[in-house]
Amino acid sequence: MEKYYSKTHEWVKIDGDEATVGISDFAAKELGDITYVELPKEDTDIIVGDALGSIESFKGSSDFFSPVSGIVIATNRILDDDPGMINVSAEEKGWICRLDNIDLAEVEDLMEEDEYMEYLETLQD
């Protein structure tokens, strides 16, 4: 499975015509201790760039956006009881949702992991 990143710090893992979406480790660290995650509703049609939901932390609230278009087929219900899972494992166990019927052409506008790491270095200047 290939993983790609957006400039707004979401990641997407592609598996056929399905995708798993979450926020990057960088975003989780920037947010601090996460206290609540508003998950998207299942069966919702999502267009690339749409807000999927929001994440609240002691620092404030932030929307997260879909890096690709698709239909929400699952959400990570672990985050209902343990939103801090994103702080612990943002890019594995802290995934946010799964999308089906994704538009693979949109992946071309995203960054591969090495490109994303280079992008992060430009933010720290």
Rosetta silent file (secondary structure, phi, psi, omega in degrees, C-alpha in Angstrom):
SEQUENCE: MEKYYSKTHEWVKIDGDEATVGISDFAAKELGDITYVELPKEDTDIIVGDALGSIESFKGSSDFFSPVSGIVIATNRILDDDPGMINVSAEEKGWICRLDNIDLAEVEDLMEEDEYMEYLETLQD
SCORE:     score description
SCORE:     0.000 S_00000001
   1 L     0.000  132.692  179.053    0.000    0.000    0.000 S_00000001
   2 E   -90.442  143.339  177.141    1.280    3.403   -0.966 S_00000001
   3 E  -117.024  135.749 -179.502    0.970    6.331    1.449 S_00000001
   4 E  -129.512  157.823 -176.156    0.612    9.938    0.302 S_00000001
   5 E  -128.467  150.532  175.201    0.425   13.268    2.117 S_00000001
   6 L  -103.462  164.443  177.221   -1.316   16.607    1.578 S_00000001
   7 L   -70.518  -13.703  176.704    0.074   20.067    2.356 S_00000001
   8 L   -96.374   14.184  169.470   -2.618   20.323    5.056 S_00000001
   9 L    74.018   28.124  168.846   -1.022   17.318    6.812 S_00000001
  10 E   -97.947  152.710  174.473   -3.495   14.545    6.045 S_00000001
  11 E  -120.012  158.965  176.505   -2.277   11.170    4.809 S_00000001
  12 E  -142.539  130.849  172.981   -3.958    8.562    2.659 S_00000001
  13 E  -105.081  125.966 -177.561   -3.050    4.906    2.165 S_00000001
  14 E   -96.971  131.584  176.000   -4.310    3.491   -1.111 S_00000001
  15 E  -138.499   92.500 -175.539   -5.423   -0.144   -1.356 S_00000001
  16 L    70.090 -124.493  176.950   -7.073   -0.787   -4.722 S_00000001
  17 L  -105.514   22.507  173.533  -10.013    1.601   -4.978 S_00000001
  18 E  -115.278  157.060  179.851  -10.209    2.053   -1.206 S_00000001
  19 E  -142.968  144.724  171.763   -8.261    4.484    0.948 S_00000001
  20 E  -107.520  135.393 -173.690   -7.554    4.953    4.648 S_00000001
  21 E  -123.401  142.988  174.935   -7.253    8.590    5.772 S_00000001
  22 E  -159.231 -172.796  174.907   -5.736   10.221    8.839 S_00000001
  23 E  -104.845  155.851 -176.044   -3.600   13.138    9.976 S_00000001
  24 L   -74.462  162.400  173.970    0.189   13.057    9.978 S_00000001
  25 H   -56.344  -40.312  179.136    2.435   12.625   13.003 S_00000001
  26 H   -57.970  -48.341 -179.554    3.511   16.231   12.431 S_00000001
  27 H   -62.484  -41.737  179.957   -0.093   17.476   12.652 S_00000001
  28 H   -61.956  -41.208  178.909   -0.750   15.417   15.783 S_00000001
  29 H   -66.861  -40.159  179.407    2.324   16.906   17.492 S_00000001
  30 H   -63.852  -36.514 -179.310    1.312   20.437   16.456 S_00000001
  31 H   -72.371  -29.847 -176.229   -2.188   19.939   17.889 S_00000001
  32 L    82.821 -157.646 -176.205   -0.935   18.646   21.234 S_00000001
  33 L   -65.569  113.644 -177.387   -3.079   16.434   23.468 S_00000001
  34 E   -81.695  130.029 -175.360   -6.189   15.563   21.451 S_00000001
  35 E  -110.685  -19.151 -177.363   -9.387   15.513   23.512 S_00000001
  36 E  -159.586  142.051  175.275  -12.132   14.960   20.894 S_00000001
  37 E  -127.928  122.525  172.836  -12.492   13.864   17.267 S_00000001
  38 E   -89.421  111.395 -177.491  -15.597   14.602   15.209 S_00000001
  39 L   -86.820  151.982  176.163  -15.721   11.738   12.720 S_00000001
  40 L   -69.769  159.209  177.162  -17.398   11.919    9.313 S_00000001
  41 L   -82.853  139.368  177.462  -20.715   10.126    8.810 S_00000001
  42 L   -63.875  152.350 -178.588  -20.626    6.808    6.954 S_00000001
  43 L    69.614   14.573  176.869  -22.073    6.768    3.417 S_00000001
  44 L   -85.993  132.519  172.659  -21.187   10.453    2.937 S_00000001
  45 E   -77.652  128.721 -177.442  -19.919   11.470   -0.497 S_00000001
  46 E  -119.309  136.083  173.996  -16.689   13.405   -0.054 S_00000001
  47 L  -104.960  143.245  179.128  -14.969   15.640   -2.590 S_00000001
  48 L   -48.611  132.361 -179.215  -11.218   16.235   -2.358 S_00000001
  49 L    91.870  -12.925  176.889  -10.616   19.179   -0.010 S_00000001
  50 L   -66.032  146.047  172.518  -13.914   18.760    1.870 S_00000001
  51 E   -69.716  127.220  177.151  -13.746   18.939    5.660 S_00000001
  52 E   -87.183  -26.440 -176.764  -14.140   15.403    7.015 S_00000001
  53 E   168.539 -160.128  179.048  -14.558   16.551   10.595 S_00000001
  54 E  -140.508  159.825  178.702  -12.639   18.294   13.325 S_00000001
  55 E  -124.792  131.085  177.620  -10.127   17.557   16.028 S_00000001
  56 E  -110.631  140.437  175.766  -10.108   19.320   19.375 S_00000001
  57 E  -139.083  178.949  178.295   -7.112   19.624   21.654 S_00000001
  58 L   -64.380  -20.495  179.679   -6.124   21.809   24.582 S_00000001
  59 L   -84.052  -16.484 -178.805   -4.675   24.221   21.984 S_00000001
  60 E   142.995 -161.472 -177.544   -7.982   24.599   20.107 S_00000001
  61 E  -120.473  145.609 -179.210   -9.995   23.039   17.318 S_00000001
  62 E  -144.683  134.009  174.171   -8.914   22.249   13.763 S_00000001
  63 E   -75.258  154.630  169.743  -10.729   20.828   10.760 S_00000001
  64 E  -124.375  149.416 -167.544   -9.176   18.003    8.767 S_00000001
  65 E  -120.610  153.494 -179.395   -9.713   17.604    5.048 S_00000001
  66 L   -80.342  125.831  178.149  -10.028   14.750    2.604 S_00000001
  67 L   -76.926  -14.723  178.078   -6.952   14.275    0.402 S_00000001
  68 L  -143.650  160.780  175.973   -9.062   12.350   -2.163 S_00000001
  69 L   -84.482  151.859  177.834  -12.708   12.063   -3.214 S_00000001
  70 E   169.474 -168.194  178.678  -14.768    9.010   -2.285 S_00000001
  71 E  -116.848  128.663  179.544  -17.537    7.618   -0.095 S_00000001
  72 E   -67.380  119.461  179.701  -17.001    7.154    3.650 S_00000001
  73 E  -110.053  -16.030  179.581  -17.388    3.422    4.332 S_00000001
  74 E  -160.443  150.930  172.668  -15.947    3.209    7.863 S_00000001
  75 E  -126.329  156.930 -178.177  -14.774    5.388   10.719 S_00000001
  76 L   -84.816   93.481 -176.307  -12.330    4.572   13.500 S_00000001
  77 L   -66.821  -16.504  175.115  -14.696    4.133   16.454 S_00000001
  78 H   -57.019  -33.707 -176.456  -11.702    3.715   18.815 S_00000001
  79 H   -69.524  -19.059  175.764  -11.381    7.510   18.586 S_00000001
  80 H   -61.399  -45.036 -177.496  -14.822    7.967   20.200 S_00000001
  81 H   -94.306  -24.687 -175.008  -13.483    6.647   23.512 S_00000001
  82 L  -137.729   69.434 -179.407   -9.774    7.320   23.001 S_00000001
  83 L   -61.504  -23.730  178.185   -9.153   10.392   20.799 S_00000001
  84 L   -66.149  -10.048  176.183   -5.588   10.483   22.157 S_00000001
  85 H   -57.122  -29.986  177.849   -4.862    7.416   20.026 S_00000001
  86 H   -64.426  -38.878  177.314   -4.026    9.935   17.293 S_00000001
  87 H   -64.956  -35.463 -176.869   -1.246   11.347   19.511 S_00000001
  88 H   -78.335  -40.815 -172.173    0.081    7.841   20.140 S_00000001
  89 H  -149.786   64.835 -174.205   -0.223    6.423   16.615 S_00000001
  90 L   -59.807  -33.953 -173.082   -1.433    9.062   14.139 S_00000001
  91 L  -104.423   11.869  175.426   -0.338    7.160   11.056 S_00000001
  92 L  -134.820  -89.763 -175.996   -1.398    3.651   12.093 S_00000001
  93 L   -70.281  -18.932 -178.177   -3.971    2.963   14.850 S_00000001
  94 L   -92.823   22.044  176.840   -5.174    6.585   14.869 S_00000001
  95 L   -57.599  156.125 -174.542   -6.605    6.506   11.326 S_00000001
  96 L  -102.546  -49.757 -179.736   -9.810    8.503   10.940 S_00000001
  97 E  -153.713  167.956  174.645  -11.869    6.961    8.140 S_00000001
  98 E  -119.158  138.989  179.711  -11.902    4.687    5.125 S_00000001
  99 E  -116.393  146.878  175.457  -13.153    5.762    1.723 S_00000001
 100 E  -118.410  163.558  176.622  -14.382    3.639   -1.184 S_00000001
 101 L    57.346   44.861 -176.968  -14.751    4.491   -4.852 S_00000001
 102 L   -78.074  159.708  177.716  -11.828    6.910   -4.672 S_00000001
 103 L   -95.643   99.318 -175.822  -10.523    8.958   -7.567 S_00000001
 104 H   -62.482  -25.295  179.497   -6.995    7.624   -8.096 S_00000001
 105 H   -63.017  -28.627 -179.199   -6.115   10.533  -10.407 S_00000001
 106 H   -68.743  -21.370  179.765   -6.242   12.867   -7.383 S_00000001
 107 H   -62.088  -28.478 -179.068   -3.327   11.015   -5.799 S_00000001
 108 H   -61.740  -22.469  179.532   -1.045   12.661   -8.374 S_00000001
 109 H   -86.989   -1.969 -178.533   -1.557   15.988   -6.545 S_00000001
 110 L  -100.066  168.716 -178.698   -0.293   14.537   -3.251 S_00000001
 111 E  -102.010  142.845  169.594    3.250   14.040   -1.952 S_00000001
 112 E   -75.416  168.316 -172.275    5.056   10.779   -1.356 S_00000001
 113 H   -56.980  -43.804 -178.739    6.613   10.388    2.087 S_00000001
 114 H   -65.488  -37.113  177.038   10.074   11.682    1.124 S_00000001
 115 H   -65.939  -38.986  179.634    8.539   14.738   -0.573 S_00000001
 116 H   -65.118  -41.816  179.036    6.401   15.395    2.512 S_00000001
 117 H   -62.038  -39.868  176.311    9.455   15.224    4.798 S_00000001
 118 H   -64.804  -40.374  177.877   11.194   17.794    2.560 S_00000001
 119 H   -60.423  -42.873 -179.961    8.046   19.950    2.681 S_00000001
 120 H   -61.214  -35.866  178.736    8.060   19.843    6.504 S_00000001
 121 H   -63.107  -32.492  179.910   11.634   21.142    6.521 S_00000001
 122 H   -71.400  -21.988 -179.317   10.499   24.239    4.595 S_00000001
 123 H   -80.315  -16.913 -174.350    7.934   24.970    7.341 S_00000001
 124 L   -97.505   13.958  177.793   10.533   25.134   10.064 S_00000001
 125 L   -86.073    0.000    0.000   12.433   28.085    8.627 S_00000001
